[in-house]
Amino acid sequence: NAGVTQTPKFQVLKTGQSMTLQCAQDMNHNSMYWYRQDPGMGLRLIYYSASEGTTDKGEVPNGYNVSRLNKREFSLRLESAAPSQTSVYFCASSEGQVPHDYGYTFGSGTRLTVV
Amino acid sequence: AQSVTQLDSQVPVFEEAPVELRCNYSSSVSVYLFWYVQYPNQGLQLLLKYLSGSTLVKGINGFEAEFNKSQTSFHLRKPSVHISDTAEYFCAVRTLTGGGNKLTFGTGTQLKVEL
């Protein structure tokens, strides 16, 4: 039972480099999300995808792009990394159609450092 | 827009003592409420959720929370903590109307259980 799988687990980038964080879920969930976690700030929503083929901005989308490749996969791209993007990134998924399914299942995170 | 306030950033407690982690939310409409736990270097796991009905909600690992609409609170409690409860705890809210299935998270409370 893999749940939500994120790759890579760790990454160090130089300022200006680009990279894509991968996320895949095997629970047939409709909705997927990218959050960043910073000390003292909790989790902040970057982008989400309510269903396959749709994406929307969250609270902190600047500097990021996303692709909902299919129902299983939702990737997050940093086109030109900046030190302010040093963070732990979490992908999550949910069914989200009825109240019982409103909770999220989270991946184990990607720890990104931009130097 | 809804918001979540976790009043304590850190809570130290001795093993076998009771603990309460506080959460207040701000929303003009009815809400669904969640508590998540994050163990070191892991993703978030769902502890419990309030959807409707009884205001006392029981979750995993002996935790429970009480929804208080008049106080707009959803405090998490455990009558006797264990060393293994050391983790960060996040309160989250989802509003019933609009906004897709998006959760807004608090800034987290670090629970440290000491011998």
Interface residues (C-beta under 8 A of the other chain):
Chain A: V4 S31 Y33 Y35 G40 M41 G42 L43 R44 L45 Y48 A50 D56 G58 F90 A92 S94 G96 P99 H100 Y102 G103 Y104 T105 F106 G107 S108 G109
Chain B: Q6 S9 Y32 F34 Y36 N41 Q42 G43 L44 Q45 L46 K49 L51 S52 F90 R94 G100 N101 K102 L103 T104 F105 G106 T107 G108
